[in-house]
Amino acid sequence: MDVINSAELKKDIKLLILETLNIKNIQPDSIDEAVPLFSKENILNLDSIDGIELIMAIQKKYDVRIGDQNLARNVLESINTIADFVVTESNKKL
């Protein structure tokens, strides 16, 4: 995936998070792609229920499978790790 598509994918993931979790007061551009999603430094203020909803939304939107809790924890580390996972899984289907 080239840089432009990667940037577009990350923006798409941010929008997916905001829409899935019904977050209206945060703009996609204000979400830092490298900051851990479930840390105090993240403006999204996510909890474990949000994580479950995100896993389901990511699997549905990108047609990927996140099969266990350890993988889910690694995938949901940040916007960057979600994007990397989606790209890797998509490339396996080629």
C-alpha positions as CSV (number, residue, x, y, z in Angstrom):
1,M,0.0,0.0,0.0
2,D,1.5,3.3,-1.0
3,V,1.7,6.4,1.3
4,I,-1.4,8.1,-0.1
5,N,-3.5,5.0,0.3
6,S,-2.1,4.4,3.8
7,A,-3.1,7.9,4.8
8,E,-6.5,7.4,3.3
9,L,-6.9,4.1,5.2
10,K,-5.9,5.7,8.5
11,K,-8.4,8.5,8.0
12,D,-11.0,5.9,7.1
13,I,-10.2,4.0,10.3
14,K,-10.5,7.1,12.4
15,L,-13.9,7.8,10.8
16,L,-15.0,4.2,11.5
17,I,-14.0,4.6,15.2
18,L,-15.9,7.9,15.5
19,E,-19.0,6.5,13.8
20,T,-19.0,3.1,15.5
21,L,-18.7,4.6,18.9
22,N,-20.9,7.6,18.2
23,I,-18.3,10.1,19.1
24,K,-19.3,13.5,17.8
25,N,-17.1,16.0,19.6
26,I,-13.7,14.9,18.1
27,Q,-12.5,15.5,14.6
28,P,-10.6,12.7,12.8
29,D,-7.5,14.9,12.2
30,S,-7.1,15.5,16.0
31,I,-6.6,11.8,16.6
32,D,-2.9,10.9,16.9
33,E,-2.2,7.8,14.8
34,A,0.6,6.6,17.0
35,V,-0.9,7.1,20.5
36,P,-2.2,3.9,22.1
37,L,-6.0,3.9,21.7
38,F,-6.6,2.7,25.3
39,S,-4.2,5.1,27.1
40,K,-4.9,8.2,29.1
41,E,-3.0,10.2,26.5
42,N,-5.6,9.3,23.9
43,I,-8.4,11.9,23.4
44,L,-10.9,9.1,22.6
45,N,-11.2,7.8,26.2
46,L,-12.0,4.3,25.1
47,D,-12.9,1.3,27.4
48,S,-13.0,-2.5,26.9
49,I,-16.6,-2.4,25.6
50,D,-15.5,0.1,22.9
51,G,-12.8,-2.4,22.0
52,I,-15.3,-5.1,21.4
53,E,-17.4,-2.9,19.2
54,L,-14.3,-1.8,17.3
55,I,-13.2,-5.4,16.6
56,M,-16.6,-6.2,15.2
57,A,-16.7,-3.0,13.1
58,I,-13.1,-3.6,11.7
59,Q,-13.9,-7.2,10.8
60,K,-17.1,-6.3,9.0
61,K,-15.8,-3.2,7.1
62,Y,-12.4,-4.7,6.0
63,D,-13.4,-8.3,5.8
64,V,-10.7,-9.5,8.1
65,R,-10.7,-11.9,11.1
66,I,-9.4,-11.1,14.5
67,G,-9.5,-14.5,16.0
68,D,-8.3,-14.1,19.6
69,Q,-7.9,-11.7,22.5
70,N,-4.2,-11.4,22.2
71,L,-4.4,-10.5,18.5
72,A,-7.2,-8.1,19.3
73,R,-5.1,-6.3,21.9
74,N,-2.2,-6.0,19.4
75,V,-4.3,-4.8,16.5
76,L,-6.1,-2.2,18.7
77,E,-2.9,-0.7,20.0
78,S,-3.2,2.4,17.8
79,I,-4.5,3.7,14.4
80,N,-1.2,2.6,12.9
81,T,-1.4,-1.0,14.1
82,I,-5.0,-1.3,12.9
83,A,-3.9,0.0,9.4
84,D,-0.9,-2.3,9.4
85,F,-3.1,-5.3,10.2
86,V,-5.7,-4.5,7.6
87,V,-3.0,-4.1,4.9
88,T,-1.3,-7.3,5.9
89,E,-4.6,-9.3,5.9
90,S,-5.7,-7.8,2.6
91,N,-2.4,-8.7,1.0
92,K,-2.8,-12.3,2.1
93,K,-6.0,-12.5,-0.1
94,L,-4.2,-11.4,-3.2
